[in-house]
Structure formats: structure tokens, C-alpha cells
């Protein structure tokens, strides 16, 4: 069996200063319009919570919690939060750092002695920052039947991915891998003598005052749980949920929008870890070459409309969730959707809600002229380590598409969506494209960006 997770308008704009108070009434009207138009692209139902400077300015449920019964979504409904749970694991580890029970530069083998020794030492910090080079266990095939794998213990799963070779030298690049946080959960057990579940409940969840956040237990009856769905080839169907044994410390929690607000408040009030420890967690990890990652310890550190963000999303069978915080504006946006799909629509929608709040244009408000699009079409080339790579940009009506012509680039023909007149993204991966006028040739070039930042410059042929 493979561990693989199934693959995943208009705007009434208003002006308000970036650092000022969000105008709640105007925002509510615009957010209502946005959700009424865009929810159908994402899920049957959703909960949205927006908080500005400690005040809840928007808290609403949309659509259906259950398609068969027609039950409406409610704001206190429970959703699996997927990888948002990684920050809970990170905080648990950082509590142990604060207590002197482990150090960030400790190796895996100090806690799991039989974890295979690699050519390079892998540290706790590299697990937290997703820079270890360890393969993602969801990409591996055990050769066992699903019912056997679903019953694996944490140690059995670690033994599966532990024997795999590293994908790169630890600390030299970012590569998101659930194996990193799976290992951190097991290290918590080794250090504390408690199960990951028990430690998290007693020392993290209860300490944060969370009443509706749970370690997933399929046997636990929850009347407020939103029914999970998946969308494949445009069709909504009942989701088949993953075993909690597989998600574990990489994404084994369920919660509500209100509890995710309480979690945010507990973090920033010093209830859980020292303020200086949180600051370190929310600082980009520095690679061996001195450049910065877009990830800290359990959080992505990005920007939206030029404003810094602290964020993480979750995408798991039946659910997709997102939490975006803009520290300068003290603006928190929480979105919960009861459907899994393979594109990035749920993140785009969350980002657009945040953009609305800070007065930035949303993806759906950018208009391109036919002249702009014709200027962007063509073939773009870059040569990396002697290998030729080409991107083809084409126009179909009012839409732009991009595809990789080198099969090894694994980029099929997909639609490009405009963030600005010259900046685009695709929904299938976290990859962005910027068209820039080359001063020498006078032709456009494409600058691509991935999770780490600038990826490559592609010259028009």
C-alpha cells in the first residue's frame, strides 16, 4: 500500500490604511460577496473568522455541513485541521527546549538510538524547519495491505522511512516532509515518557484553554463535526478519512475556528512557551549558505500584498483549512472548509479575505488587456547545470496557460491566475511567475518563485 494522500468575481473594495482598524461593516459586505461567489469552487460549506486588533469583526458559516441531510454549516463546527497541527507539535518540542530537556542542535539519535545514521547529522532544528532531507513517508510504498499499514505504530512507520537515503544535505534547502513532524512526535514520547496524544492534551491543549480541539479519535461521537467530502474531476463525493496512526504528530488534530483564535492568543500571551522562544519559531530558518527559508518552526513566513504574514494551511482527506496572521495589522484570518480538492483554491480564497481586510486588490479584481496577454505568450528558456528547460505560455480567449516542455519538469498545461498585471500563480502547486521586461533585449522574461523564494529566470526565445 502507498501512504500517498489523494491529490489534493468581483469585489466591493474599500480603502483603509494598512496599519489602521479594519472597517467591519464594509469588510463584512465585501466578504459576504466574495464567499457567495467563490465557495462553490472550494467546498460545500465553510466557517470564516476574522479578528482585527483583538476584536472579532467577522464570524460566519456558509453552505452545508452535510449534503445528504441539508444541514447548514455552523460557526462552532469541528474540522480536521491537517498540517496546522504541526505548530502544536512544534510548541510541544519548544516547551521541552525551554525546560532544558532537549536542545535544538541535538541529533535524532540522541532520542531514537536505532534511527539509521546518515552521512550527515540531522538536528531537532532541521526537523522543525523542514530542512532535514528525510523523505516524506506519504510517498513511500510498504508493499502491505491498507489495513495492515493503518495499524502501524509510530515506530513501525519511522522504520519505513528511516532506511531511505537523504534527498539532500540537511540544512541546505527546504522540502516539506511529514516525516519531520512524525519524528518530533515520537521524540516527545521518548523525552517525556507520555504518549504524544497525552502530552499534547495535558501540556498544550489544556494549557491553551482549548475546549473544542481534540486528538482525532474515530470512536468519539461529535455532533458538531462537519461532514468531510472530496472533489475529483469536479464531482463531490464522501471522503475516505486517513487513519490517525498515519497522521499522528504531522496532522492528527481537529478543532474549531474559535479554538484556533484561542490558540493564537495563548501563543502570543506567553502561556505556552517563552516569548523569545516564540520569536525564534517565527523567524525564517537560515540555510547553510546564509539565505533565508520561508519557514520557521511550524509556520510559513511569507507576505501578502507586500505585508508580512505568519501562516499555515492544512489539507487532509475531507478537509482544507488555513490560518493567516498579519502581525503589522494584528489581523488574523481563519478559514475551515469541509472538502479536499487538488488545487489551491482554498488558500487563494483565504488570502483574498485577508487582502480585502487590508485594502489590497484580490486575485479576482485584476484585469488583463488582450495586448498584455499577447505580449506574455511565447516560449521561455533557462539552462540549469547543462540541462535545457522550457516554459510555454499560451493564450486561450481571456485566459493564460503555462506548461513545461521538458517532461522532467512535470508541469502539465495549467491555467495562470493574475495577482497583479505581471504576477501570476497556478492552483496546482506553490509556484509563482513574474513577467519582467529585460532591459537589454526588450523582451519579457519570467522569474519563477517557489517556497524558498526566487527559483530561476527564463528568457523569452
C-alpha positions in Angstrom: 0.0 0.0 0.0 1.2 3.5 -0.7 0.9 6.2 2.0 0.1 8.8 -0.6 -2.6 11.3 0.3 -5.1 11.7 -2.6 -4.3 14.9 -4.6 -5.2 17.3 -3.1 -15.8 37.7 -9.4 -15.9 40.9 -8.4 -15.1 42.8 -5.3 -16.5 45.7 -3.4 -13.2 47.3 -2.5 -12.7 49.9 0.2 -9.8 52.0 1.2 -8.3 51.8 4.7 -4.8 52.5 6.0 -2.6 49.4 6.2 -1.9 49.8 9.9 -5.4 51.1 10.8 -8.5 49.5 12.1 -10.4 47.4 9.6 -13.8 48.8 8.8 -16.0 46.0 9.9 -19.2 46.8 8.1 -17.6 47.4 4.8 -15.4 44.3 5.2 -18.5 42.2 6.1 -20.3 43.2 3.0 -17.4 42.5 0.7 -16.5 39.2 2.4 -20.1 38.1 2.1 -20.0 38.8 -1.7 -16.7 37.0 -2.0 -17.8 33.9 -0.2 -21.1 33.7 -2.0 -19.3 33.6 -5.3 -16.2 31.6 -4.5 -17.3 28.9 -2.0 -18.7 26.7 -4.8 -15.2 26.4 -6.1 -13.9 25.1 -2.8 -16.3 23.1 -0.7 -20.0 22.5 0.3 -19.5 24.5 3.4 -17.1 26.8 5.3 -16.5 28.8 8.5 -14.7 32.1 8.4 -13.4 34.0 11.4 -11.6 37.4 11.1 -10.1 39.2 14.0 -8.5 42.7 14.0 -6.6 44.0 17.0 -8.3 41.5 19.3 -11.8 42.2 18.1 -13.8 39.7 16.1 -15.0 41.7 13.0 -16.4 38.7 11.1 -17.6 35.3 12.1 -19.9 33.4 9.8 -20.7 29.9 8.5 -21.6 29.3 4.9 -23.1 26.4 2.9 -23.8 22.9 4.1 -22.2 20.8 6.8 -23.9 17.8 5.4 -25.1 17.4 1.8 -27.4 14.4 2.4 -29.3 15.9 5.2 -29.1 19.5 4.0 -27.8 20.6 7.5 -26.4 24.1 7.4 -22.9 24.8 8.5 -22.4 26.5 11.9 -19.6 28.6 13.3 -18.8 26.2 16.1 -18.4 23.1 13.9 -15.4 20.8 14.2 -13.0 20.2 11.3 -9.8 18.2 10.9 -7.1 20.8 10.6 -4.4 18.7 8.9 -0.9 20.3 8.9 -2.0 23.3 11.1 -1.4 20.7 13.8 2.3 20.8 13.1 2.5 24.0 15.1 1.1 22.2 18.1 3.9 19.6 17.8 6.4 22.4 17.4 5.2 24.1 20.5 5.4 20.8 22.5 9.0 20.4 21.4 9.8 24.0 22.2 8.4 23.6 25.7 10.9 20.8 26.2 13.6 23.1 24.9 12.5 25.8 27.4 12.7 23.2 30.2 16.2 22.1 29.2 15.1 18.6 28.3 16.4 18.8 24.8 18.4 21.3 22.6 17.7 22.4 19.0 21.1 21.1 17.9 20.5 17.6 19.4 20.6 14.8 16.9 17.7 12.4 16.2 19.8 9.5 17.5 20.1 11.1 21.0 16.4 10.2 21.4 15.9 7.4 18.8 19.2 5.5 19.1 18.4 3.0 16.4 17.4 5.6 13.8 19.7 4.9 10.9 22.8 7.1 10.9 23.1 9.1 7.7 26.2 10.7 6.1 25.2 13.9 7.9 23.8 14.7 11.4 20.1 15.7 11.4 19.1 18.0 14.2 15.9 18.9 16.0 16.0 22.3 14.4 16.2 20.8 10.9 13.2 18.6 11.6 11.2 21.7 12.9 12.3 23.8 9.9 11.6 21.1 7.2 15.3 21.1 6.1 16.3 17.6 7.1 16.3 15.9 3.7 14.3 13.0 5.0 11.7 11.6 2.5 8.1 12.1 3.1 6.6 8.9 4.3 3.4 9.5 2.4 5.4 9.0 -0.8 6.6 5.5 0.1 5.1 2.1 -0.6 5.3 -0.5 2.1 4.0 -3.3 0.0 1.5 -4.1 2.7 -2.3 -4.0 2.5 -4.0 -0.8 3.7 -5.5 -2.4 6.8 -2.0 -3.5 7.9 -0.4 -0.1 7.3 -3.3 1.7 9.1 -2.5 -0.3 12.2 1.2 0.5 12.2 2.7 2.0 15.4 4.7 5.3 15.2 8.0 3.3 15.4 7.0 1.0 12.6 6.3 3.9 10.3 9.6 5.6 11.3 11.4 2.3 10.4 9.8 2.5 7.0 11.1 6.0 6.1 14.2 5.9 8.3 16.0 3.5 6.0 15.5 5.8 2.9 18.5 7.8 1.7 18.5 11.6 2.3 17.3 13.7 -0.5 19.8 16.5 0.1 22.4 17.6 2.7 20.5 18.6 5.9 20.1 22.4 6.3 20.8 23.3 2.7 17.2 23.5 1.4 13.6 23.5 2.3 11.5 20.5 1.4 8.2 19.9 3.2 8.1 16.4 4.6 5.5 15.0 7.1 8.3 12.6 8.3 10.0 15.5 10.1 7.0 16.1 12.4 6.3 12.4 12.7 9.7 12.1 14.2 9.2 15.0 16.5 6.1 13.4 17.9 8.0 10.2 18.7 10.8 12.3 20.3 8.3 13.9 22.6 7.2 10.4 23.7 10.8 9.4 24.4 11.7 12.5 26.3 8.5 12.7 28.5 7.5 9.1 28.9 4.0 10.0 27.8 2.2 9.2 24.5 2.2 12.1 22.0 -1.5 12.3 22.5 -1.4 12.5 26.3 1.4 15.1 26.3 -0.3 17.3 23.8 -3.7 17.2 25.7 -2.2 17.9 29.1 0.6 20.3 28.4 -0.5 22.1 25.2 -4.3 21.9 24.5 -5.5 22.2 28.1 -2.8 24.8 28.9 -4.0 26.9 26.0 -7.6 26.7 27.3 -8.9 24.9 24.2 -12.3 23.2 24.8 -13.0 22.1 21.2 -9.6 20.9 20.0 -9.1 17.1 20.0 -6.6 14.4 19.1 -8.6 12.6 16.4 -10.4 9.5 17.8 -12.8 7.9 15.2 -14.8 6.4 18.1 -15.5 9.7 19.7 -19.0 11.0 18.9 -19.1 14.6 17.9 -22.4 16.1 16.9 -20.8 19.3 15.7 -18.4 17.7 13.2 -18.7 18.9 9.6 -19.1 16.0 7.2 -16.0 15.5 5.1 -16.0 15.4 1.3 -13.6 15.2 -1.6 -13.8 16.6 -5.1 -12.3 14.7 -8.0 -12.9 15.6 -11.7 -15.4 18.2 -10.5 -17.5 15.7 -8.6 -18.2 15.9 -4.8 -18.1 12.6 -3.0 -17.9 11.3 0.5 -14.3 11.4 1.8 -12.4 8.3 3.0 -10.5 9.5 6.0 -7.0 8.6 6.8 -6.0 6.5 9.9 -4.9 8.6 12.8 -1.9 6.3 13.1 -0.7 7.7 9.8 -1.3 11.4 10.5 -0.1 11.3 14.2 2.1 14.3 15.0 2.1 15.6 11.4 -1.6 16.4 11.4 -3.7 14.4 13.9 -5.9 17.2 15.4 -9.4 18.6 14.8 -10.6 21.9 16.0 -12.9 24.9 15.5 -12.4 28.4 14.3 -12.9 29.8 17.8 -10.3 27.5 19.3 -7.8 28.4 16.6 -8.3 32.0 17.7 -7.7 31.0 21.4 -4.6 29.1 20.2 -3.2 32.2 18.6 -3.9 34.3 21.7 -2.3 31.7 24.0 0.8 31.6 21.9 1.3 35.3 21.9 0.4 35.8 25.5 3.3 33.6 26.7 1.1 30.9 28.2 2.8 28.1 26.3 6.4 28.9 25.5 8.7 31.8 26.3 8.3 35.0 24.2 11.9 34.7 23.0 11.3 31.0 22.0 8.2 32.0 20.0 10.2 34.7 18.3 12.8 32.1 17.2 10.0 29.9 15.9 8.6 32.7 13.9 12.0 33.6 12.4 12.9 32.3 8.9 15.3 29.4 9.2 18.7 30.3 7.8 20.2 27.9 5.3 23.8 26.8 5.2 24.6 29.4 2.5 23.2 32.2 4.7 19.9 32.7 2.8 16.6 32.6 4.4 13.8 30.0 4.1 10.1 30.9 4.1 9.6 28.5 7.0 10.4 28.8 10.7 9.5 26.1 13.3 6.0 25.1 12.3 4.9 28.2 10.4 5.4 29.6 6.9 6.7 33.2 6.9 5.5 34.9 3.7 4.0 38.1 2.6 0.7 39.2 1.2 0.3 42.4 -0.8 3.7 43.4 0.5 2.8 42.7 4.1 4.5 40.1 6.2 2.4 37.0 7.2 2.7 34.2 9.6 0.6 31.3 8.3 0.0 27.6 7.8 -2.7 25.6 6.0 -3.9 22.1 6.4 -5.0 19.8 3.6 -6.2 16.3 4.6 -8.8 13.8 3.4 -12.2 15.6 3.6 -11.0 19.0 4.9 -8.9 22.0 3.9 -8.1 24.8 6.4 -6.0 27.9 6.6 -4.8 30.4 9.3 -3.1 33.6 8.1 -1.8 36.3 10.6 -0.6 39.7 9.5 1.4 41.0 12.6 1.7 44.6 11.5 -2.0 44.9 11.1 -2.7 42.5 14.0 -5.1 40.7 11.6 -6.0 37.0 11.9 -8.0 35.2 9.3 -9.2 31.6 9.9 -10.9 29.5 7.2 -12.3 26.0 7.5 -13.7 24.0 4.6 -15.3 20.6 4.6 -13.8 19.3 1.3 -10.5 18.1 -0.1 -9.5 19.0 -3.7 -6.2 19.0 -5.5 -5.8 22.7 -6.3 -5.0 25.7 -4.1 -8.4 27.5 -4.3 -8.9 27.4 -0.5 -5.7 29.2 0.1 -6.4 31.7 -2.6 -9.8 32.4 -1.0 -8.2 32.9 2.4 -5.6 35.2 1.0 -8.3 37.2 -0.7 -10.2 37.7 2.5 -7.0 39.0 4.1 -6.4 41.3 1.2 -9.9 42.7 1.5 -9.3 43.5 5.1 -6.1 45.5 4.3 -7.5 47.2 1.2 -5.4 45.2 -1.3 -6.8 44.1 -4.7 -7.9 40.5 -4.8 -6.9 37.9 -7.4 -10.4 38.3 -9.0 -10.2 42.1 -9.4 -7.1 42.1 -11.7 -7.9 42.8 -15.3 -5.6 42.0 -18.2 -5.8 43.5 -21.6 -5.5 41.4 -24.8 -2.3 43.3 -25.5 -0.8 42.2 -22.2 -1.6 38.6 -22.7 -0.3 38.5 -26.3 2.9 40.1 -25.0 3.4 37.3 -22.4 2.8 34.4 -24.8 5.7 32.5 -26.1 8.5 30.1 -25.1 10.9 30.9 -22.3 14.1 29.0 -21.6 16.6 28.5 -18.8 19.6 26.2 -18.7 20.4 24.7 -15.3 23.5 22.5 -14.9 23.7 22.0 -18.6 20.0 20.9 -18.9 17.6 22.9 -21.1 14.3 23.8 -19.5 11.4 25.5 -21.4 8.1 27.0 -20.4 5.4 27.7 -23.0 2.9 30.4 -22.2 -0.2 30.4 -24.4 -3.5 32.4 -24.6 -7.0 30.9 -24.9 -9.6 33.7 -25.0 -9.2 35.7 -21.9 -7.0 33.1 -20.1 -3.3 32.4 -19.9 -1.8 28.9 -19.6 1.7 27.7 -18.9 3.3 24.3 -19.4 6.8 22.8 -19.0 8.1 21.4 -22.3 10.8 19.3 -20.6 9.0 16.2 -19.3 11.2 16.1 -16.2 9.8 19.4 -15.1 6.4 17.7 -14.5 4.4 20.8 -15.3 1.4 20.0 -17.4 -0.6 22.7 -19.1 -2.4 24.6 -16.4 -4.1 28.0 -16.1 -2.3 31.0 -14.8 -4.1 33.4 -12.4 -3.2 37.0 -12.1 -2.2 38.6 -8.7 -1.2 41.8 -10.5 -0.9 42.7 -14.1 2.5 41.0 -14.3 2.5 38.5 -11.4 0.7 35.1 -11.7 0.2 31.9 -9.7 -1.1 28.4 -10.5 -3.5 26.5 -8.3 -1.8 23.1 -8.7 1.4 24.0 -6.8 3.1 26.7 -4.8 4.7 28.3 -7.8 4.5 31.9 -9.0 5.5 33.6 -12.2 6.6 37.3 -12.7 6.9 38.8 -16.2 9.7 41.3 -16.3 10.9 43.4 -19.2 14.6 42.6 -20.0 16.4 45.9 -20.4 18.9 44.5 -22.9 16.7 42.5 -25.3 13.5 44.5 -24.7 11.6 41.2 -24.4 9.8 39.8 -21.4 11.5 37.2 -19.2 9.8 35.1 -16.5 11.1 35.0 -12.9 9.7 31.9 -11.1 9.4 31.7 -7.3 8.9 28.6 -5.2 8.6 28.0 -1.4 12.2 29.1 -0.8 12.0 32.3 -2.9 13.4 33.1 -6.3 13.8 30.0 -8.4 15.0 30.9 -11.9 15.0 33.4 -14.7 13.6 32.3 -18.0 14.5 34.2 -21.2 12.0 34.6 -24.0 13.0 32.8 -27.2 
